[in-house]
Amino acid sequence: MESEMIKNFMNLFKKNKNKSLNFLISIGLMGLLMLSFAKITSQEKSLDSTGVSSIESIDNSGIDTDPQLFQSEMEKRLEQILSQIEGAGRVEVMITLESEGYIEPAFNSVDNKRVTEENDGEGGVRTITELQANKQIVLLNKGGKEEPLLVKKVTPTVKGVLIVADGGDSSETVDRITKATSTLLGIPLYKIKVLPFSK
């Protein structure tokens, strides 16, 4: 519809030789272009706001940072996936943690600074500076439930992994299990030990 209006204005502009009318036509044309641009910009802003909300939901999800929950969850998941490796057979995993995980919520901080100068009776000036800082955790409303907005979520650091597997006596299987564990946990190979079950 807007392109038809622009074409009509252009036709009037070409037919008419009156400068003042041409000036009014060009102002009207610029107004239409501005309206078109405003619509495009508002559509982009609405896309940005939906992108932000999806990022917030990702930040608040994932594996728990509680060390014991993290440890038991990772052990179960490793046991499930490592037992699928050819030659591994039955697998049991024990993970030791080096450090605990933590979460860092977003804060809304307001800092106030007030400077007061007082004159005493002898001509001296005393300056008083008051600093007041106020921090509040930013909360999001998700389904009627308030949750903090997380800036950072760090899972506990893995110190080492001990894996006992049926195939732990085969060097080829040990190599596969070790490399898979290293890849999954993002730790170096020397922090992983694979042993066979006792017979």
C-alpha positions, 0 to 999 in steps of 0.5 A: 500500500505504501509503495502505491502511495509513493508511486502516486506522489512520484507521478504528481511530482513529474506532471506538476511544474509548480515548485511549491507543490513539488516541495510539498510532495517531497515533504509528504514523500519523506514522511512516508519513508519515515513511517516505513522506517519506524515500522521496520525499527519497531519490528527489530526491537520486538525481536530483540526483546524476545531474544533477551528473554530466551537468553535469561531462561537459558541462564537460569537452567542447567545442571545444579551448582550444589556440589553433591547434586552435581557429583551424583548427577554427573556420575549417573550420566557418565555411567549411562554413556560409558557403558554404551562404549564397545567393550566397556560392559558394566561401568561404575564412576566416582568423581571427586571435586576440587571446588564448589560451584557458585551462582552470581545474581544480577544486582541493581545498584544505586549509589548516592553521594552527598557533599555538605559544606559547613561554615564555622564561626571562625571562618573555617569550612568543614566538608562532609561527604556521605556515600550511600550504596544500595544493592538489590538482586534483580528478580524475574517473574516466571509463571508467578514465581520470582527467580533471580536473574543470573549473570554467571553460573559456574559448576563445580570443578572436577578434580579427578575421575575413577572408573571401574569397568568390565572392560577395564583390563583391555588397553583399547577399551581403557583408551576409549573410556578415558578419551570419552570421559576427558571430552565429556568433562573437559578435563585432561587425561591424567585426571582419569583412571580406568580399572577393571572390576575384581574377578 
